[in-house]
Amino acid sequence: MKLSIQIVNFRSRRYLRKCLFSISENLPAGIEAEVLVMNNDEGALASAEELKGELDLQIIELQKNVGFGRAHNRGFEKSRGEYVLFLNPDTRILPGALKEMIDVFAYDEKIGIAGPLLVDSAGKIQPECFGAHRTPLSTAGKKIFARRKQPQHVRGDIFETDWISGGAMLVRRDIFEKTGGFDENFFMYFEDVDLCLRAKKLGAKIAINPKARIFHESGQSFESEREKKRHYYASQNYYLRKHFGRTAAGLVKLLRLPYYVKNVYFK
């Protein structure tokens, strides 16, 4: 089986080598893997020979920051894997994680996207590695209106969810093709939530295998928290307009205004 692993680099060179090494050290036996690194930095990355070690590595120079989804779409055009793992450069694959993720697809033919649990250096699960359907109500008042439901177990501890973080997302090639790939109107954030929603509308299931663990530094490509929040809110606005209409998106934007001003202008 062929596995494609795609990584978008932007201001993350200091993490990339460790990420690639972790892939090389933890490839399951019998899996043929290729790694594609899309470089969104203006300066070229180090040569492939310096970075790849034992990996089948291809570096795609994009000359500028074209955004997360667009960069991955460019990489997908050159990939050849039956399954494609979208992976952040500030992650490190932990032992057994890739096999546990790949095995998920054998349990239910309707599973189109699988994910691990993202953990920090203390082994604590990061809350935004998967979640329930994002709606105007859950967005406006996450603590009050977030939909709570019992997980639907596929097999053993493996359970369904509504979306998986693009920081570590394994997708069947045919499902990604049927969705049309990441929506490039998202520059960063919510493109993973949007992709999963569109995949579910096609009848695909989204599943998490908690036995698969991937270490994640989290948000290391931003120069400031203000920049991060600005991208987040812009993508949130577009996601709500796209799936729920301008009226709902406008209402959430109005309710969110104090937090926007605080986080973007005074953070």
SERO-4910 file (N, C-alpha, C, O; in steps of 0.05 Angstrom, whole numbers):
BEGIN
 pado doro    nc1    nc2    nc3   cac1   cac2   cac3    cc1    cc2    cc3    oc1    oc2    oc3
  Met    A     17    -24      0      0      0      0     17     25      0     38     26     14
  Lys    A     10     45    -15     25     70    -17     12     91      1    -12     96     -1
  Leu    A     28    103     17     20    125     35     34    150     27     59    151     25
  Ser    A     19    172     23     31    198     19     28    215     44      7    216     56
  Ile    A     50    227     53     50    244     76     57    272     67     78    277     56
  Gln    A     38    291     72     42    319     62     45    338     86     31    336    106
  Ile    A     65    355     83     72    375    104     75    402     91     89    405     72
  Val    A     61    422    103     65    450     94     83    464    113     78    465    137
  Asn    A    105    474    103    124    489    119    120    519    117    119    530     95
  Phe    A    117    532    139    117    561    140    127    569    168    114    565    188
  Arg    A    151    581    168    164    589    193    168    566    212    168    570    237
  Ser    A    172    542    202    173    519    219    198    502    213    198    478    219
  Arg    A    218    513    202    242    498    194    255    484    218    265    462    215
  Arg    A    254    497    241    268    486    264    254    461    274    266    445    290
  Tyr    A    228    456    266    214    432    274    213    411    253    209    387    258
  Leu    A    218    419    228    213    401    205    232    377    206    223    354    201
  Arg    A    257    381    212    275    358    212    267    337    233    268    313    227
  Lys    A    258    345    257    249    326    277    224    311    268    221    288    273
  Cys    A    206    326    254    182    313    243    189    292    223    178    270    224
  Leu    A    207    298    205    215    279    184    229    255    196    225    232    187
  Phe    A    245    260    216    259    238    229    239    219    243    242    195    242
  Ser    A    218    231    255    198    214    269    183    197    249    175    174    255
  Ile    A    178    208    225    165    192    204    183    169    196    174    146    195
  Ser    A    208    175    191    227    154    183    229    132    203    231    108    196
  Glu    A    229    139    229    232    120    250    207    103    256    209     82    268
  Asn    A    184    112    247    159     99    255    141     91    231    117     88    235
  Leu    A    153     86    208    137     76    186    131     47    191    148     31    197
  Pro    A    106     39    187     98     11    192    111     -7    171    116      1    148
  Ala    A    117    -31    179    128    -51    160    109    -56    137     85    -59    142
  Gly    A    119    -58    113    102    -64     90     88    -40     78     74    -43     58
  Ile    A     92    -16     89     80      8     78    101     23     62    122     31     72
  Glu    A     95     28     37    111     45     20    102     74     23     79     80     18
  Ala    A    120     92     31    112    119     37    128    139     22    152    136     17
  Glu    A    115    161     14    128    184      2    121    208     19    100    209     31
  Val    A    139    227     21    135    251     36    137    275     18    157    278      3
  Leu    A    117    293     18    118    317      2    117    341     21     99    343     37
  Val    A    137    358     19    138    382     35    133    406     17    148    412     -1
  Met    A    111    420     22    104    445      7    115    468     23    107    473     46
  Asn    A    134    483     12    147    504     26    133    531     20    135    541     -2
  Asn    A    120    542     40    106    568     38    124    591     46    116    614     44
  Asp    A    149    586     54    168    607     60    178    619     34    179    606     14
  Glu    A    186    645     35    197    657     11    225    646      4    232    643    -19
  Gly    A    240    639     25    267    628     20    265    598     16    248    585     29
  Ala    A    281    586     -1    281    558     -7    289    542     18    306    551     34
  Leu    A    278    518     20    287    500     42    314    488     35    324    491     13
  Ala    A    326    475     55    350    461     50    345    439     29    323    432     24
  Ser    A    367    430     16    364    411     -5    351    385      6    353    379     30
  Ala    A    338    371    -12    325    346     -4    345    327      8    338    312     27
  Glu    A    369    327     -1    389    308      9    396    314     38    401    295     53
  Glu    A    395    339     46    401    346     74    378    338     93    383    332    116
  Leu    A    354    338     83    330    334    100    320    305    101    310    296    121
  Lys    A    322    291     79    306    267     76    315    243     91    299    226     99
  Gly    A    341    240     96    350    215    108    344    192     91    352    191     68
  Glu    A    328    173    101    320    149     86    293    152     72    283    134     59
  Leu    A    281    176     73    254    180     63    254    185     33    273    196     22
  Asp    A    232    178     20    226    186     -7    214    214     -5    190    216     -2
  Leu    A    231    234     -8    222    262     -2    223    279    -26    242    279    -41
  Gln    A    201    295    -29    199    315    -51    193    342    -38    174    344    -23
  Ile    A    208    362    -45    203    389    -35    191    406    -58    202    408    -79
  Ile    A    168    418    -53    154    434    -72    156    463    -64    143    471    -44
  Glu    A    171    479    -78    175    507    -71    152    524    -82    148    525   -107
  Leu    A    137    537    -65    114    553    -73    120    583    -73    103    599    -81
  Gln    A    144    590    -65    155    618    -67    143    638    -47    155    659    -42
  Lys    A    119    632    -37    106    651    -19     85    635     -2     80    612     -8
  Asn    A     74    648     18     54    635     35     27    635     21     13    656     20
  Val    A     19    613      9     -6    611     -6    -29    601     11    -51    599      1
  Gly    A    -23    595     36    -44    585     54    -42    555     57    -30    541     41
  Phe    A    -55    545     78    -53    517     86    -67    499     65    -54    480     54
  Gly    A    -92    504     59   -107    487     41    -96    488     12    -94    467      0
  Arg    A    -90    511      2    -80    513    -25    -53    498    -28    -49    485    -48
  Ala    A    -36    501     -8    -10    486     -9    -15    456    -10     -2    442    -25
  His    A    -33    446      7    -38    418      8    -51    408    -18    -45    386    -27
  Asn    A    -68    424    -30    -79    417    -56    -58    414    -78    -60    397    -95
  Arg    A    -38    432    -77    -16    431    -97      0    405    -92      9    392   -111
  Gly    A      4    398    -67     18    374    -61      3    349    -69     14    330    -80
  Phe    A    -23    349    -64    -40    327    -71    -39    320   -101    -40    297   -109
  Glu    A    -37    341   -118    -35    337   -147    -11    321   -154    -11    307   -175
  Lys    A     10    322   -138     35    307   -144     37    281   -128     55    265   -133
  Ser    A     19    277   -109     21    253    -92     10    228   -107     -4    231   -127
  Arg    A     17    205    -97      8    180   -110     -4    160    -91    -11    138    -99
  Gly    A     -7    167    -66    -16    148    -46    -45    142    -46    -62    158    -54
  Glu    A    -51    117    -39    -79    109    -35    -91    123    -11   -115    129    -11
  Tyr    A    -75    129      9    -82    145     32    -63    169     34    -40    167     28
  Val    A    -74    192     43    -57    216     45    -59    226     73    -81    231     83
  Leu    A    -37    229     86    -36    240    113    -27    269    112     -5    276    104
  Phe    A    -45    287    120    -39    316    122    -28    320    150    -41    314    170
  Leu    A     -3    330    151     11    331    177     25    358    180     37    369    162
  Asn    A     23    369    204     36    394    211     66    390    215     74    368    225
  Pro    A     83    409    208    112    406    212    120    405    242    142    395    248
  Asp    A    104    417    259    111    417    288     98    393    302     91    395    326
  Thr    A     96    371    288     87    346    300    109    326    300    129    329    286
  Arg    A    106    305    316    125    282    315    108    257    318     92    254    337
  Ile    A    112    239    299     98    213    299    108    196    323    132    193    326
  Leu    A     90    186    339     98    169    361     95    140    353     80    134    334
  Pro    A    109    121    366    109     93    358     81     81    355     64     84    372
  Gly    A     77     68    332     52     54    328     29     71    317      9     61    309
  Ala    A     33     98    316     11    116    308      2    112    280    -22    111    274
  Leu    A     21    110    261     13    108    233     -3     82    228    -23     82    214
  Lys    A      7     60    239     -7     34    235    -35     35    247    -54     26    235
  Glu    A    -38     47    271    -64     48    284    -83     65    267   -107     59    266
  Met    A    -74     86    255    -91    103    238    -99     89    213   -122     89    205
  Ile    A    -80     76    200    -86     62    175   -105     39    180   -123     34    163
  Asp    A   -102     25    202   -119      2    209   -149     10    211   -167     -7    207
  Val    A   -154     35    218   -182     44    221   -199     38    197   -222     31    199
  Phe    A   -187     42    173   -203     39    148   -212     10    143   -231      6    129
  Ala    A   -198     -9    155   -206    -37    152   -231    -45    168   -243    -65    163
  Tyr    A   -238    -29    188   -260    -35    206   -287    -28    195   -308    -40    202
  Asp    A   -288     -8    177   -313      1    165   -307     14    138   -293     33    137
  Glu    A   -318      3    117   -312     13     90   -323     41     85   -314     54     66
  Lys    A   -341     51    102   -351     78     99   -333     99    111   -337    123    107
  Ile    A   -313     91    127   -295    110    139   -277    123    117   -264    108    102
  Gly    A   -278    149    115   -263    163     94   -240    179    105   -221    185     91
  Ile    A   -242    187    131   -222    203    144   -217    192    171   -236    187    186
  Ala    A   -192    189    179   -184    179    205   -164    197    218   -148    210    204
  Gly    A   -164    198    244   -145    215    258   -135    202    284   -147    183    294
  Pro    A   -114    214    295   -103    205    321   -112    225    343   -128    243    337
  Leu    A   -102    221    366   -104    242    387    -78    257    386    -56    246    386
  Leu    A    -80    284    385    -56    301    387    -51    307    416    -69    314    431
  Val    A    -26    303    424    -19    307    452      4    326    455     20    330    436
  Asp    A      6    339    479     29    357    484     51    342    497     51    317    500
  Ser    A     72    356    506     96    344    517     90    328    543    105    310    550
  Ala    A     68    335    557     61    320    581     42    297    575     33    283    594
  Gly    A     36    293    549     18    271    542    -12    279    544    -29    262    541
  Lys    A    -17    304    550    -45    313    552    -57    317    524    -45    328    506
  Ile    A    -82    308    521    -96    310    496   -103    339    490   -114    353    507
  Gln    A    -97    348    466   -104    375    458   -134    376    450   -142    361    433
  Pro    A   -149    394    462   -178    394    458   -188    399    429   -209    390    422
  Glu    A   -172    412    413   -181    419    386   -171    400    365   -168    407    342
  Cys    A   -165    375    373   -156    355    353   -179    341    339   -176    328    319
  Phe    A   -204    344    350   -228    334    337   -251    347    352   -248    360    373
  Gly    A   -275    344    340   -298    357    354   -324    352    340   -326    338    320
  Ala    A   -345    364    352   -373    361    342   -378    382    320   -362    402    317
  His    A   -399    378    306   -407    396    284   -407    425    292   -419    432    313
  Arg    A   -394    442    277   -394    471    283   -418    484    271   -423    483    247
  Thr    A   -434    497    288   -458    511    279   -457    540    290   -440    546    306
  Pro    A   -475    557    280   -475    584    291   -479    585    322   -466    601    336
  Leu    A   -496    567    332   -501    567    361   -476    557    376   -468    570    396
  Ser    A   -463    536    367   -440    526    381   -416    545    379   -399    546    396
  Thr    A   -416    561    357   -394    580    353   -399    604    371   -380    614    383
  Ala    A   -424    614    373   -429    638    389   -427    632    419   -419    650    434
  Gly    A   -433    608    427   -432    602    456   -423    574    460   -439    557    468
  Lys    A   -398    569    455   -387    541    456   -393    527    482   -400    504    482
  Lys    A   -391    541    504   -395    528    530   -425    522    535   -431    503    549
  Ile    A   -443    538    523   -471    535    529   -485    517    508   -501    499    515
  Phe    A   -479    522    482   -494    510    461   -480    487    447   -493    474    430
  Ala    A   -456    481    454   -441    459    439   -457    433    442   -466    425    464
  Arg    A   -460    420    420   -475    395    420   -459    373    434   -436    368    427
  Arg    A   -472    360    452   -459    338    466   -473    312    459   -497    310    461
  Lys    A   -457    293    451   -469    267    443   -450    245    451   -426    249    453
  Gln    A   -461    222    455   -445    199    461   -431    190    436   -443    188    415
  Pro    A   -405    184    438   -391    175    414   -401    149    403   -408    131    418
  Gln    A   -403    147    376   -411    123    363   -387    106    357   -370    113    341
  His    A   -384     84    371   -360     68    369   -361     50    344   -381     37    338
  Val    A   -338     50    329   -336     34    305   -326      6    313   -338    -14    305
  Arg    A   -305      5    329   -294    -20    339   -277    -14    362   -259      3    361
  Gly    A   -281    -28    384   -265    -23    408   -267      6    417   -288     16    421
  Asp    A   -244     19    419   -243     47    428   -246     66    404   -249     90    409
  Ile    A   -246     57    380   -248     75    356   -276     86    355   -296     71    356
  Phe    A   -278    112    352   -304    125    352   -307    146    330   -287    156    320
  Glu    A   -332    152    323   -337    172    302   -337    200    314   -342    204    338
  Thr    A   -331    219    298   -332    247    305   -341    263    281   -344    251    259
  Asp    A   -345    289    284   -354    305    261   -331    317    246   -333    322    221
  Trp    A   -309    323    259   -285    334    245   -260    327    259   -259    321    283
  Ile    A   -238    327    244   -211    320    254   -193    343    246   -195    354    224
  Ser    A   -175    350    264   -155    371    258   -138    365    234   -129    342    231
  Gly    A   -134    385    217   -116    382    194    -87    379    202    -70    375    185
  Gly    A    -81    382    228    -54    379    237    -44    350    235    -20    345    234
  Ala    A    -63    331    235    -57    303    231    -83    289    222    -98    279    238
  Met    A    -87    288    196   -112    278    184   -105    259    162    -92    266    142
  Leu    A   -114    234    164   -109    214    144   -135    210    127   -156    203    138
  Val    A   -133    214    101   -156    214     83   -152    194     61   -131    192     49
  Arg    A   -174    179     55   -174    162     32   -173    179      7   -187    199      5
  Arg    A   -156    172    -12   -152    188    -36   -178    194    -51   -183    216    -60
  Asp    A   -195    173    -54   -219    177    -69   -238    196    -56   -253    211    -69
  Ile    A   -238    197    -29   -256    215    -15   -246    244    -19   -262    262    -24
  Phe    A   -220    248    -17   -209    275    -21   -215    285    -49   -222    308    -53
  Glu    A   -213    267    -69   -219    275    -96   -248    282   -100   -255    301   -113
  Lys    A   -266    266    -87   -295    271    -90   -303    297    -77   -321    311    -87
  Thr    A   -290    305    -56   -297    331    -43   -286    355    -59   -295    377    -55
  Gly    A   -267    350    -76   -254    372    -91   -231    383    -76   -219    404    -84
  Gly    A   -223    370    -54   -200    380    -38   -207    402    -19   -230    408    -15
  Phe    A   -186    414     -7   -191    436     11   -202    460     -4   -193    466    -26
  Asp    A   -220    474      9   -231    499     -2   -210    520      1   -203    528     24
  Glu    A   -199    531    -21   -177    550    -20   -185    578    -11   -168    595     -9
  Asn    A   -211    582     -7   -220    608      4   -213    610     33   -212    633     44
  Phe    A   -207    588     47   -196    588     74   -166    592     71   -153    575     59
  Phe    A   -155    613     83   -126    616     83   -114    598    104    -93    585     99
  Met    A   -126    597    127   -117    580    149   -140    579    170   -153    599    176
  Tyr    A   -144    555    181   -165    549    200   -191    543    186   -198    555    166
  Phe    A   -206    524    197   -233    515    189   -233    500    162   -254    489    155
  Glu    A   -211    499    147   -211    484    123   -214    454    129   -225    439    112
  Asp    A   -204    445    152   -207    417    160   -236    411    168   -246    390    161
  Val    A   -248    429    183   -276    426    191   -294    425    167   -312    408    165
  Asp    A   -289    443    148   -304    445    123   -301    419    106   -320    409     96
  Leu    A   -276    409    104   -271    385     88   -286    361    100   -299    346     86
  Cys    A   -285    358    127   -299    336    140   -329    338    136   -342    318    132
  Leu    A   -340    362    138   -369    365    134   -377    357    106   -398    344    102
  Arg    A   -361    365     86   -368    358     58   -364    328     54   -380    316     38
  Ala    A   -344    316     67   -341    287     64   -364    272     77   -374    252     66
  Lys    A   -375    282     99   -398    269    112   -422    271     95   -439    253     94
  Lys    A   -425    293     80   -448    297     63   -447    277     39   -467    271     27
  Leu    A   -423    267     33   -419    247     13   -424    218     23   -423    199      8
  Gly    A   -429    217     49   -434    191     62   -410    178     76   -412    156     86
  Ala    A   -388    193     77   -364    182     90   -365    187    121   -377    206    130
  Lys    A   -353    168    135   -352    171    164   -324    182    172   -304    177    158
  Ile    A   -323    196    194   -299    207    205   -293    193    232   -311    191    249
  Ala    A   -269    183    235   -264    167    259   -237    174    272   -218    182    259
  Ile    A   -237    171    299   -213    175    315   -204    148    327   -221    134    338
  Asn    A   -179    142    325   -168    119    340   -151    129    363   -128    139    358
  Pro    A   -160    128    387   -145    139    410   -119    125    416   -103    135    431
  Lys    A   -115    101    404    -90     88    407    -68    101    391    -44     97    397
  Ala    A    -75    116    371    -56    131    355    -51    158    368    -69    174    372
  Arg    A    -26    163    375    -19    188    388      3    202    371     23    190    363
  Ile    A     -1    228    367     19    245    353     25    269    370      6    283    378
  Phe    A     50    275    375     58    298    391     56    323    374     64    323    350
  His    A     45    345    385     41    370    370     50    394    387     41    397    410
  Glu    A     67    410    375     76    434    389     54    455    391     52    469    411
  Ser    A     38    457    370     14    475    369     21    504    364     32    518    381
  Gly    A     13    513    339     14    541    332     41    554    331     44    577    338
  Gln    A     61    539    323     89    549    324     96    567    300    117    579    300
  Ser    A     79    569    280     85    585    256     77    614    258     83    629    239
  Phe    A     64    622    279     55    650    282     75    667    297     87    658    316
  Glu    A     78    692    287     95    711    301     81    722    326     94    730    345
  Ser    A     54    723    325     40    734    348     13    721    351      2    711    331
  Glu    A      2    722    375    -25    712    380    -46    729    364    -67    719    356
  Arg    A    -40    755    361    -58    772    346    -61    763    317    -84    763    306
  Glu    A    -39    756    304    -40    746    277    -56    720    275    -72    716    257
  Lys    A    -52    703    294    -66    677    295    -96    682    297   -112    669    282
  Lys    A   -105    700    315   -133    705    319   -146    718    294   -169    712    287
  Arg    A   -131    735    281   -142    748    257   -148    728    235   -169    729    223
  His    A   -130    709    231   -135    688    211   -159    670    220   -175    662    204
  Tyr    A   -160    664    246   -181    647    256   -209    659    252   -227    645    242
  Tyr    A   -212    684    259   -238    696    256   -246    700    227   -270    697    221
  Ala    A   -227    706    210   -234    709    181   -244    682    170   -263    682    154
  Ser    A   -231    660    177   -240    634    167   -266    626    180   -283    613    167
  Gln    A   -270    633    205   -295    627    218   -318    641    204   -339    629    200
  Asn    A   -314    666    198   -335    681    183   -342    668    157   -366    665    151
  Tyr    A   -322    660    142   -327    648    116   -341    621    119   -360    615    104
  Tyr    A   -332    605    138   -345    578    142   -375    581    149   -391    567    138
  Leu    A   -382    600    166   -410    604    174   -426    615    150   -449    606    146
  Arg    A   -415    633    135   -429    643    111   -434    620     91   -456    618     80
  Lys    A   -414    604     87   -415    582     67   -436    562     74   -451    553     56
  His    A   -438    554     99   -455    532    107   -482    540    120   -501    524    120
  Phe    A   -484    565    130   -508    573    144   -520    599    135   -541    607    144
  Gly    A   -506    613    116   -517    637    105   -507    662    118   -496    662    140
  Arg    A   -511    685    105   -500    710    114   -513    720    140   -500    733    156
  Thr    A   -539    715    143   -553    725    167   -542    712    192   -536    726    211
  Ala    A   -539    685    192   -528    671    215   -499    680    220   -492    684    243
  Ala    A   -484    682    199   -456    690    202   -454    718    213   -436    724    230
  Gly    A   -471    736    204   -471    763    213   -478    765    243   -467    781    258
  Leu    A   -498    749    251   -506    749    279   -483    740    297   -478    752    318
  Val    A   -469    718    289   -447    708    305   -425    729    306   -412    734    327
  Lys    A   -420    742    284   -399    763    282   -406    786    302   -388    796    315
  Leu    A   -431    793    304   -439    814    322   -436    806    351   -425    821    367
  Leu    A   -444    781    358   -442    771    385   -413    768    393   -406    770    417
  Arg    A   -396    762    374   -368    757    379   -351    782    380   -327    781    387
  Leu    A   -363    805    373   -348    830    369   -330    837    393   -306    844    389
  Pro    A   -339    836    418   -322    843    441   -297    825    442   -275    835    448
  Tyr    A   -300    800    436   -277    781    437   -258    787    413   -233    785    416
  Tyr    A   -269    794    390   -253    801    367   -235    825    373   -211    825    368
  Val    A   -248    846    384   -233    871    390   -211    865    411   -189    874    408
  Lys    A   -218    850    431   -199    843    452   -175    827    441   -152    833    447
  Asn    A   -181    806    425   -160    788    416   -144    798    393   -120    791    391
  Val    A   -156    814    376   -142    824    352   -128    851    357   -107    856    346
  Tyr    A   -141    868    373   -129    895    376   -115    899    403    -98    917    405
  Phe    A   -122    884    423   -111    889    449    -95    865    461    -86    867    484
  Lys    A    -92    843    446    -79    820    456    -50    826    461    -35    808    470
***
